[in-house]
Amino acid sequence: MDRFLKNQFAFHLMEPSLFLTCFFAYVMGMIVFGWWMSRRKQTGDTFLLGGRALPFFLTLGTTVATMVGTGSSMGAVGKGYANGWTGSLYGIGGTIGILLTAWLFAPVRKHRFMTMAEELSSNTGANRAVSNIVGIFSYLACVGWLGLHILGGGKYLVFVTGIDPFWAKTYIALGFGIYAMIGGYLAVVWTDSAQAIVLFAGFLVIAFFSFQAVGGWSGLREVNAILAAKPDAPSTLTLISLTVVIAVGVLGNPCFRQRIYSGKTIPEIRKAFVISGILYLGFAVLPAIIGMTAYKNFPNLTNADLAFPKMATDILPVAGGIVILLAGLSATMSSASSDAVAGVTTLVRDLYKLVFGRMPQAGRVVLISRIALGLTTGFALGMALVADNVIGYIKVMIPLFISGMCVCGILGRLWKRYNAAGAIASLLGACATSASVMLVPEWEAYWEGEPVIPSILIATAAGVFVSLLTSPEKLSREEALAQLAKERQTMES
């Protein structure tokens, strides 16, 4: 313990300007890379989807980096700090989600979709109302995830440097926003792939030292027993809800769909997703180990989300702490840039037509996308400035916007009778149910503040019931796909 306190003392003697210098140097490296990627002539297709020809290793790298984001480095470690092995449920839920996504949705690559609004409306006769609702929900979901990553990255900077939270969050937003705006999707996936190696290496190093510091498996059992005996230990319903909300967050997340739309072939996409799931399952125990070690050494942290940076600064020398903290920041920034581009793709492909009544011309797509990236990042920054808790942020945002899209995607994929009326019922039913559970005290108490399960159940029941009561779609799925492809041609040529 004395050694850890000495390391803590050494790290905090470091001037905040040293870490900020390292952080800004890292960001400048990303920006230069984005500029290098943008030297070649870019079209809307390459800026938003990388030309739809990403090879296996890039799909794998960007998927892994996106999964190991703010939720893992802060939310899951914080959950381990508060509730022991519960922190591993984040990895288990993510693994379930990515494997189901590979099985159910990788085949949609052949249709050349750009967004989830296209994909889900293709199952319902290319219905414009479905497309508009999914487009709005997709954009809000991406902005929500983006705000989460800005929130997490800002917490890192505040903890390490002590700077004002406003400027910390602003630096994070500007960091990934600038290189994504310059280089587009290709810059994002290349930096993601490089960051994925740093992320896993960083987590393995800090987990190794944490395992030693806590006293091995016996020490972990002791800490877990203490946490399990706490009066506020999570119930079975809470544990199931946490697993489900993370799985749903992958199944209905536009960012992971974009990995499918941009991949080169269906077999390569599936292979990348399956390997990502296996790696993430192995990764699942690391946040719990780090969190429990942090609890043993520092049981009075005021914010469990800070358990990861606290351990990085206290069990490693200054240089090692800087590297690990930069790895944590790269986790938030890689996920943020991915969600930013996914949100902008939805804005340019779906919401542009909703507002202006037409598709953007091909020659203007890149310019419009860069402007939209700036506006989207600013919108998310505004949300992050008023939020504080990572896991709480996730549990509110996913049921509200993503659970309905998850149900809509699965029913549309597996059930031919599903129609536009049923899809609208699923989307609005999930949103209304989630809002009701969060606003009605009796319902919130019954579901223990976890609206994801009732939102999924109501969305499924409403979708099936309304589809059976209403007429099938007039357009076949083949005709709907042809209509959507014709719309896309305006942007592509």
N, C-alpha and C positions, 0 to 999 in steps of 0.2 A: 504493500500500500504506500509506503514511503516513496518508493520509486515512482509510482503514478503521480503522487502529489508534487514531486520534483519536476516531472515532465509538465504537469499543469502549470506550475510556477514559471518554468522556462518558456512555455508557449505564450502565456499571457503577459510576460515581459516584452514579447515581441510588439513592436509598434504596429497599430492597425494599418498604417500606410504600407507595410511590407506585404501583408496579404492582399490588400487592395491593388497593389502594383502587380502582384502575380495574377490576380483575377483579371485585371484590365489587359495584361499581356496575353492571357489565354483568349479573351474575347477578341482581341485584335487579330490573333492567329486565325480564329474562326471567320472573321470578316475578310481577311486576305484570301482565305480559301474560297469564300463565297464569291469574291471578285474574280478569282482565277477560274471558277466554274462558269461564270457569266461571260467570259470572253468569247466563247462560241456563240453563234447566232441562236437565239432562243425563240421558240414558238410557244403558244399557249399550252400545247400538249407537253412540251418538255419542261416548261416552268412549273406546271401544276402536277404532272404525273411522270416526269422523267422519261417521256417518250414511250411509256408503257412497255419498256424492255429491260427492267432491272434484272440483273443476273441473280442467281441463288444467294451468293455471299452477301450482296447488298440487302436483299430482302430479309435475310437472316439477321444481319447486323442491325438494321434499323428497327426490326421487330423486337429484338432483345432489348435494345436501348430504350425503346418506347415503353416496354413493360417495366423495366427497372427504373422507374422515374421517382417523382416526389412521393407517391404513395408508399413505395418500398423503403426509400431512404429515410423518410420522416414518419409517415403514417404507420407503417408496419413495425418499425423500431419503437415508436411511441406506444403502440399497442402491446409489444413485448414488455416494455417498461411497466405498463399499467396492469397487464393481465397475463404475463408469462408466455407460455407456448401459443396463446391465442394469436400472437404476432405472426405465426406461420400460416394462419388461415388466409392471409392476403395472397401468399404465393400459391396456396392450394386453389383458391378461387380463380386466380389468374390463369393457372394451368388448365383448369376445367374449361374456362372461357375460350382460350386460344385453341385448344384441341377441338372443341365443338365448332369453332369458327372455321378451322381447316376442313373439317368433314362436311359441314353444311354449305359453306359459302365460297370456297375456293373455285368451284366450277363456274361461278358467275363471271369469271375473268373473260370467258369467251365472248361475252356480249359487249365488251368495250365500254362499260359504264364509267362515268366520271364520279358520281356521287351516290349516296344511299337513297336520295330522293328518286333518282332514275331507277335504281334497282328495285325499290319497294313499289313504285308506281307501275313498273313493268308487270308485276303480278296482279295488278288490278285494272287492266285495260288502259294503261297510261293515263289514269285519272289525274286531272290537274289539281283537284283539291287535295288528294293524297300527296302528290308531289310538293305542293306548297306547304302543307303542314309538316311533312318530314324535313323539307328544306329549312324551315324555321327552327324546328326542334334540333336538327343536326347542327345548325350554326350556333344555337344557344348552348348545346352540349359542348361543342369545341371551345367556345369562349369560356364556358365553365371550367373545363379541364385546364385551359390556358391560364385562367386566373388562379387555379390551384397551384400550378407550377411556379407562377410568379410569387405567390404567397410563400411557398416552401423555400424558394431560392432567397427571397428577402429575409426570411428567418435566419438562414445561414449567415448572411452578411451582417445582420444586426448582432447576432450572437458573437461572431468572431471579431468584428471591428467596432461595435458599439455605435455605428452611425445611425442617423435617423431612419425609421422604417420606411418613410416615404421615399427617400433617396435609394435605400437598399432595393426596394421593389422596382423602382424606376431603372436602376442600373441593370437588373436582371432582364426587364422587358426590352430595354434598348439593346442589350447584348445579343440575344437570339433574334430579335426583330430585324436588326440591321443585316446580319449575314443571310437570314432567310429571304429578306426583301431583295438583296442583291443577287444571290445565286439560285433562289428557287428550290424546288424539290430535290434536285440532284445534290445541291450543297447540303441540304438537310440529311439525306440518306448517307452520304459519304462521311459527314461528321458524326452522325449517329453510329456508324459502323466502327469508326475509330474509338469513339467514346465507350462503346459497349465493352471493349477490351479493358479500358481503364476502370470502368464501373465494376466489373466482376473481380478484377485484381484488387481494387480498393476494398471491396466488401470482404473478400477472402482474407486480406491482411488484417483488417480490424476485427473480424470475427475470430481469427486465430489468436490474436492477443487478448481479446475479450474472454475467450474460452479458458485461457491460462489464468487471467485475472480473477475469474469467478470461482476457480477451483475445479475445473473439469465438470464431468457429468454429475458428480455428487453435489457440487456447488449449485449447478443449475436446478437440480431437484429440490434443493433447500429453498432457493429463491422462488421457484414456481409454487411450492407448497405455501409459502408466506403469502404470495399474491392470490392464490386460490382461496385462501381463508379470509380475505378482505371482505367486509360487508357489501361492497359494491362490485364483487366479482360477477362477470357476465353470466347470464342464464343461457340455457341451451338454445332458446329462441334467438337470442342476440348473436350467438356464435354461428348459427345456421344463416341468419340474415346477413352477417358480415361476409360469409363465403359466397352467398348468392349475389349480393350486391356487387362484389368484385367480378364474378363470372359474367353477370349481366352487363357490367361496365365494359367488358371486352367484346361480348357478342353484339352489343348495340352501338359500339363506338365507331363513328365515321373514320377515325384515324386508322384503325386496323383494317377497315374495308378498303381504304386508299392503298394499303400495302398489297391487297389483292388486285385491285384495278391496275396497279402500276407494275406488277410482276410480269416476268417474261412468259412463263408457261404455267399451266395448272399444276403439273407434278412438282415443279420447283417451288411454287408457292406453298403447296401442302407440306413438302419436305421441310422448308424453312420454318413453317408454323409449328410442326410437330417437334422439331429439334428445339425451337424456342420454348415450347411447353416443357420438354424434358429438362432443359437447363434451368428453367424457372422453378420447377418442382424441387430440384436439388438446391436451388437458392433459397427456398422457402424458410428453412430453419435459421438462416444467418441473421435476419433482422431480429428474431426472437432471442437468439443468443446475445446479440449486442444490447438489446433492450434490457434483458434480465441482469446482465453485468452492470449496466448503468444504474439500475435500481439498487443493486447491492452496494455499489460505491457511493451513489448520490441519491438516497431515497427521498430527498425533499425538493426535487426539481419542480418549479412552478408550472412548467409546460412540458409534457411528455414528448412533444414533437421535437424537442431539442436534445433528446437522448443521444442521437447519432453524432451530431457535431460535438456534444459534450465528451463523448468517448474518444472521438478523434483527437481532441485537444489534450486529453488527459492520459492516454495510455501510449502515446507516440511522441517522439522528439519533435521539435519545431518543424523540421523539413518534412518528416513523415506526415505530421498533422496537416501541413499545407497541401500536400499531394492528395491525402484522403478527402479533405474538405473540397478541393477542386474537383475530385471525382464525384462527390455528392452534388456539387453545383452543376457538373456536366450532366448528371442524371436528370435534374430538373430542366435544364436548358434543352437537352436533346428531345425530351418528351414535349416540351413547350413548342419548339419549332415544328415538330410533327403535327401537333394539334392546330397550330396556327395555319399551316399550309392546307390542312384538311378543311378547316373552317372557311378559308378564302376560296377554295375550290367550290364549296357549296354556295358561297356568296356570289361568285362569278357565274356559275352554271345555272343555279336555281333561283336565287333571290333577285338577281339582275333581271331575269325575265318576269318575275312576279311584279317588280316595281315598274319596269319600262315596257313590258309587253313584247319584248323581242330578245333574241340572243345577241351577245356582243360580237362584233366583227372580229375575225381572226387576227387582223393586224393590230388590234387594240387590246387583246386579251392580256398580254404581259404587262402593259402599262396599268391597266385596270387592276390586275392582280397585285401589283406592287403598292398601289394606293390603298387597296383593300387590306393588305397586310398591315400597313401602318394604322389604319382605322381600327382593325380588329384587335391588334395588340394594345392600342390605347383603351378600347372598351374593356378588355380583360384586366388591364392594369387598374382601371377604376373599380372593378369588382373586388380585386385583391386588396385594395386599400381599405376596404371595410370588413374584411374577413380575418379570422384569427386561427381557426382550428382546422387541420388538414382532414382528419377522418370525418369530422362533422360536416365539412364541406362536401365530401364525397357522398355521404349518406343522404344528403338533401338533394344534390344535383342529379345523381344517377336515376333514382326512382321518378323524379319529376319529368325528365326529358328522354332518358335512354331506355327505360324499361318498356315503354310502349313500342319504340322502334325495334327492340329485341323481339317482342312477341309478334309484331307485324312482319318482321323478316322471316322468322321461323314458320309461322302459319302460311305465309305466302309461298315459301319454298316447298313446304311439304303437303299443302292441301290445295288442290286445284279449284275447289269451290269458293275459296276465300275471295271476296270482292271488295270494291272500293268502300262501300258502306261499312262492311266489317272492319276494314283497315282503319277508317276514321273512328269507329267505335273503340277499337283497341288503343289507338293513339291518345284520344281524348279521355278515355276511361282510365288509363294508367295515370295520366297527368292529374285528373280530378281526384282520383283515389289517393295519390301521394299527398296532394295539397290538403285533402280532408283529414288524413291521418295526422299530419303535422299541425293542423289548426284546431282540431277538436280534441280537447284535453282527455276525454274518456277513451277515445280511439287511440290516441298517442300512448296512454298508459297501458292499454291492452296489448298493443304491439311493441311496447317498450321503446318507442321512438324510432322504430325501424319500418318504414313504409314499403320496402321493396317487395316483400312477399305478397301482401294484399294487392299491390299495384299490378304485379304479374298475373295473379289469379283473376282479378277483375278484367284486365285487358284481354286475357285469353277467353274468358266466358263471354264477354261482350262481343268480341270479334266473331266467335263461332255462332252465337245466337243471332246477331244481326245479319250475318252472311246467309244463314238459312232462311231468314224471314224475307230477304230481298232477292231480286232477280240477279242471275249471273251476269257477268260483264258481256257487253256486245262484242267488243274486240277480243280476239283470241290473244294468247300470250305472244305468238309469233307476230301478229299484226301490231301489238303494242310495242314490241321491240323494234320493229321497222319504223314506227312513228318516232320513237325516241332517237333512233340513229339518224333520222332525217333532221331532227332539231340540232343534233350535235354537229352536223356538217358545217353549219354556219361558223362555228368556232374553230373548226379544224382546217378549213380551206378557204 
